[in-house]
Amino acid sequence: MADLVVAKKEGLFCVPGQFYIDPWLPVERAIITHAHADHARPGHVHYLAATSGAAILKSRLGDITLDTLAYRERTVHNGVTISLYPAGHVLGSSQVRLEYKGEVWVVSGDYKLEADGTCDAFEPVACETFITESTFGLPIYRWQAQNSILDDINEWWRRNGEAGRVSVLFCYSFGKAQRILNGIDNTIGPIICHGAIETLNRVYREVGIPLPDTLSISGINDKARLRGALVLAPPSAAGSPWMRRFGDYSDAFASGWMLLRGARRRRAVDRGFVLSDHADWPGLMAAITATGARRVIVTHGHVDIMVRWLQENGFDASAFDTEYGTEEDDNVAANESIAFKESHA
């Protein structure tokens, strides 16, 4: 049988179904794995996504024609049975299961295996062919347990407060910020969120995800209220006039890239907390193994290295060229791949 999914200039294309998964150019029909901007683009005629991700998708893309499926619910289009399963990445993130004439493929989108309180936990899906990300597809990437990292953030915040400083934590607005809010000790002090984060917080609260009360800096007239506060802000806020309001502060960045000294140095922050919404190396390998797939197609990240490792370990592995991943992530991945290759030459 010919391949069920191929890579075209518009994106990943299901041939018999005549639809795309996370296309980067405008198409007639698109299945969206999650609402991050590199996977959910504007301009498609018809969208399909998980029911739990509908609100966040509409908040980011506006008035779109959107159909939804509950996790594990099935629909058939042009003879292809489509169902969505939790990916554990962010709110509403899905793996796309495609079945056609007895053959099953799964397109994973982005995923992580460690459960958190802001999205449905990753669920392995049996298939013959598994399409996987490789954002952190090197053996050096191994995460500590989330609770350990959150404890470190709490302690950093508490110590800064005792010294009379504000704690500014840079993190991605969608997914990472809400995961931190859901897990930290909100009794330590007031929490202030940048507007880009608070807009998405409201969507999370509306769909029932528990987040603590947060403040807007525009609503604080007495600077004494800032003492001991935790501020969550997107990376783009660093060095902006918005930051001048906080006076003496300590800053940090929460990302999987903080495992790398070079990334921490480029960020020029006081602390780096290694917290990622993507699977680490053991997580990627565990997810692939759990599917039972012998054929694996690798997308964005450390593609060449991961394909080679899979081939050397008995998998029928290849790659798709895609446009997923932020420019920053691509640059970090490229630099680290070079370093890995040189160290193992």
C-alpha positions in Angstrom: 0.0 0.0 0.0 1.2 3.5 -0.8 2.1 5.8 2.2 -1.0 7.1 4.0 0.8 10.4 4.9 3.3 12.3 2.7 5.1 15.6 3.0 4.0 18.3 0.5 4.9 21.9 0.2 1.7 22.8 2.2 2.4 20.3 5.0 1.7 16.7 6.0 -0.9 15.3 3.7 -3.2 12.3 4.1 -3.4 11.0 0.5 -6.6 9.0 0.5 -8.3 11.4 3.0 -7.3 14.5 1.0 -6.7 16.6 4.1 -3.6 17.9 5.9 -2.3 17.7 9.5 -0.9 21.0 10.9 -0.2 22.5 7.4 1.9 25.7 7.2 0.2 27.0 4.1 -3.5 27.6 3.6 -5.5 24.5 2.6 -9.1 23.3 2.3 -9.1 20.9 5.3 -6.7 20.9 8.2 -6.5 18.7 11.3 -4.7 20.7 14.0 -2.8 18.9 16.8 -2.6 21.9 19.1 -2.8 25.7 19.1 0.9 26.7 19.1 1.6 29.0 16.2 3.9 26.7 14.3 1.2 24.0 14.2 -2.0 26.1 14.0 -1.8 28.6 11.2 -4.6 31.0 9.9 -6.1 30.8 6.5 -7.5 27.2 6.3 -11.1 26.8 5.1 -12.0 24.0 7.5 -10.4 23.1 10.8 -10.7 19.9 12.9 -9.3 19.7 16.5 -9.9 18.2 19.9 -12.9 19.5 21.7 -10.7 20.4 24.7 -8.6 22.6 22.5 -11.4 24.5 20.7 -11.5 27.5 23.0 -7.7 28.1 23.0 -7.6 27.6 19.2 -10.3 30.2 18.6 -8.7 32.6 21.0 -5.6 32.5 18.9 -7.0 32.2 15.4 -10.3 34.1 15.7 -13.5 33.3 13.9 -12.6 30.0 12.1 -14.8 27.2 10.8 -14.0 24.6 13.4 -15.3 21.0 13.9 -14.2 19.1 17.0 -13.8 15.6 18.2 -13.7 14.4 21.8 -10.7 12.2 22.5 -11.1 8.7 21.1 -14.3 9.7 19.2 -14.2 8.6 15.5 -15.2 10.2 12.2 -14.7 9.0 8.7 -13.6 11.2 5.8 -13.0 9.8 2.3 -12.7 6.3 3.8 -10.1 7.3 6.4 -11.1 6.8 10.0 -9.9 9.8 12.1 -9.6 9.9 15.9 -7.7 12.1 18.3 -5.8 11.0 21.4 -4.2 13.1 24.2 -0.6 14.2 23.5 0.1 15.7 27.0 1.8 18.7 25.5 -0.6 21.6 26.2 -4.3 22.2 26.6 -6.1 20.4 23.8 -3.0 18.8 22.2 -3.7 15.7 20.2 -2.1 12.8 18.4 -4.0 12.1 15.2 -4.8 8.4 14.5 -5.5 7.5 10.9 -6.8 4.1 9.8 -7.3 3.2 6.2 -7.9 -0.3 4.8 -6.6 -1.9 8.0 -3.4 0.2 8.2 -2.9 2.6 11.1 -0.7 5.7 11.2 -0.3 8.1 14.1 0.8 11.7 13.8 1.9 12.8 17.2 2.3 16.6 16.8 4.3 17.7 19.9 4.0 15.6 23.1 5.4 14.9 26.6 4.9 11.9 28.8 5.0 13.5 32.3 1.4 14.4 33.3 0.5 17.8 34.7 -2.7 19.5 35.8 -3.3 21.6 32.7 -4.0 19.0 29.9 -4.9 15.4 29.4 -2.0 13.0 29.9 -0.2 11.4 26.9 -1.8 8.2 25.8 0.2 5.7 23.6 -1.6 4.6 20.5 -0.8 1.4 18.7 0.1 1.8 15.1 2.3 0.5 12.2 3.8 3.9 11.4 4.5 6.6 14.0 5.3 10.2 13.1 7.2 11.8 15.9 8.8 15.1 16.8 12.4 15.2 17.9 12.7 18.7 19.5 14.9 17.2 22.3 16.0 14.2 20.4 19.5 13.8 21.9 20.5 11.5 24.8 21.8 14.5 26.8 18.2 15.7 27.3 16.8 14.1 30.4 14.4 15.9 32.6 14.1 16.0 36.3 10.6 15.4 37.7 8.3 18.4 37.4 7.7 18.7 41.2 11.5 19.0 41.7 11.7 21.9 39.3 8.6 23.6 40.8 10.1 23.3 44.3 13.2 25.1 42.9 11.1 27.9 41.5 9.3 28.2 44.8 12.5 28.4 46.7 14.0 31.0 44.3 10.8 33.1 44.6 10.7 32.8 48.4 14.4 33.9 48.8 14.0 36.9 46.5 10.9 38.0 48.5 12.9 37.8 51.7 15.5 40.0 50.1 12.8 42.5 49.0 13.2 41.7 45.3 10.6 40.9 42.6 11.0 37.5 40.9 10.6 37.7 37.1 10.1 34.3 35.4 10.2 34.3 31.6 8.2 31.5 30.0 6.2 30.8 26.9 2.7 32.3 27.1 0.7 29.3 26.1 1.2 26.1 28.0 4.3 26.7 30.0 3.0 29.7 31.9 -0.2 27.9 32.9 1.6 24.8 33.9 3.8 26.8 36.3 0.8 28.6 37.7 -1.1 25.4 38.2 1.9 23.8 40.1 3.6 26.5 42.2 2.9 27.4 45.8 0.7 30.5 45.3 0.8 31.3 49.1 4.4 32.7 48.8 3.3 36.0 47.4 1.3 37.9 44.8 1.5 36.7 41.2 1.5 39.2 38.3 1.0 38.1 34.7 1.9 39.9 31.5 -1.1 40.6 29.3 -0.1 38.0 26.7 -0.2 35.3 29.4 -3.3 36.6 31.2 -5.3 36.4 28.0 -4.7 32.7 27.8 -5.1 32.2 31.5 -8.7 33.3 31.1 -9.3 30.6 28.5 -7.8 28.0 30.8 -10.1 29.1 33.7 -13.2 29.1 31.4 -12.6 25.5 30.5 -12.1 24.5 34.2 -8.3 24.3 34.5 -7.5 25.5 38.1 -5.1 28.5 38.2 -4.4 30.8 41.1 -5.6 34.4 41.2 -3.2 36.7 39.2 -2.8 40.4 39.0 -2.1 42.9 36.2 0.7 45.4 36.6 -1.7 48.1 35.4 -3.9 47.5 38.4 -1.1 48.0 41.0 -0.6 51.6 42.1 1.3 51.0 45.3 4.8 49.7 44.4 5.1 48.2 47.9 2.7 45.5 46.7 5.3 44.4 44.2 7.7 43.3 47.0 8.0 39.6 46.9 5.8 39.2 43.8 6.3 36.6 41.1 6.0 38.0 37.6 5.3 35.7 34.6 6.3 37.2 31.3 6.9 36.0 27.8 10.5 36.0 26.5 9.7 39.0 24.3 9.2 41.2 27.3 12.9 41.0 28.3 14.5 44.4 28.0 11.2 46.1 27.2 9.9 49.3 28.8 7.3 47.0 30.6 10.1 45.6 32.7 11.1 48.9 34.1 8.1 48.9 36.5 9.6 46.2 38.7 12.7 48.0 40.0 15.1 45.6 41.7 14.3 42.1 40.4 15.9 38.7 39.9 15.1 37.1 36.6 14.9 33.5 35.4 13.8 31.5 32.3 11.9 28.2 32.3 12.6 26.0 29.3 14.1 22.7 28.3 16.8 24.7 26.6 18.0 25.8 30.1 19.8 22.5 30.3 22.4 24.0 28.0 24.9 26.5 29.5 25.1 28.3 26.1 21.4 28.9 26.1 21.5 30.2 29.7 24.3 32.5 28.8 22.6 33.9 25.8 19.5 34.6 27.9 21.6 36.5 30.4 19.3 35.6 33.3 20.1 34.9 36.9 18.6 31.4 36.9 17.5 28.8 34.4 14.8 26.2 35.3 14.8 23.1 33.1 11.1 22.6 32.4 9.9 21.5 29.0 6.5 20.7 27.5 8.3 18.3 25.1 9.4 14.7 25.7 13.1 14.2 26.6 15.2 11.5 25.1 13.9 8.7 27.4 10.4 10.0 26.8 10.7 9.9 23.0 12.1 6.4 23.1 9.4 5.2 25.5 6.6 6.7 23.4 7.9 5.1 20.2 8.3 1.8 21.9 4.8 2.0 23.3 3.2 2.4 19.9 4.6 -1.0 18.7 5.5 0.8 15.4 8.5 -0.5 13.5 8.3 2.4 11.0 9.1 5.8 12.5 9.1 9.1 10.6 10.9 12.0 12.4 10.0 15.6 12.1 11.3 18.8 13.7 14.3 18.9 16.0 17.4 16.7 16.0 16.1 14.8 13.0 19.3 13.4 11.4 20.7 12.1 14.7 17.5 10.5 15.9 16.8 8.9 12.5 20.3 7.4 12.5 19.9 6.1 16.1 16.5 4.5 15.3 18.0 2.8 12.1 20.9 1.5 14.1 18.4 0.0 16.6 16.2 -1.9 14.1 13.6 0.6 13.2 12.6 1.5 9.6 13.3 5.2 10.2 13.2 8.3 7.9 12.3 12.0 8.1 9.9 14.6 6.9 11.1 18.1 6.2 8.6 20.4 8.0 8.3 24.0 9.2 7.5 23.2 12.8 9.5 24.7 15.7 10.3 28.4 16.5 13.3 30.1 14.9 15.0 30.1 18.3 14.4 26.4 18.9 15.7 25.6 15.4 18.9 27.6 16.1 19.5 25.9 19.4 18.8 22.5 18.0 21.2 23.1 15.1 24.0 24.3 17.3 23.6 21.4 19.7 23.5 18.9 16.9 26.8 20.2 15.6 28.3 19.9 19.1 27.0 16.4 19.5 28.4 15.3 16.2 31.8 16.8 16.9 32.0 15.2 20.3 31.2 11.8 18.9 33.3 12.0 15.7 
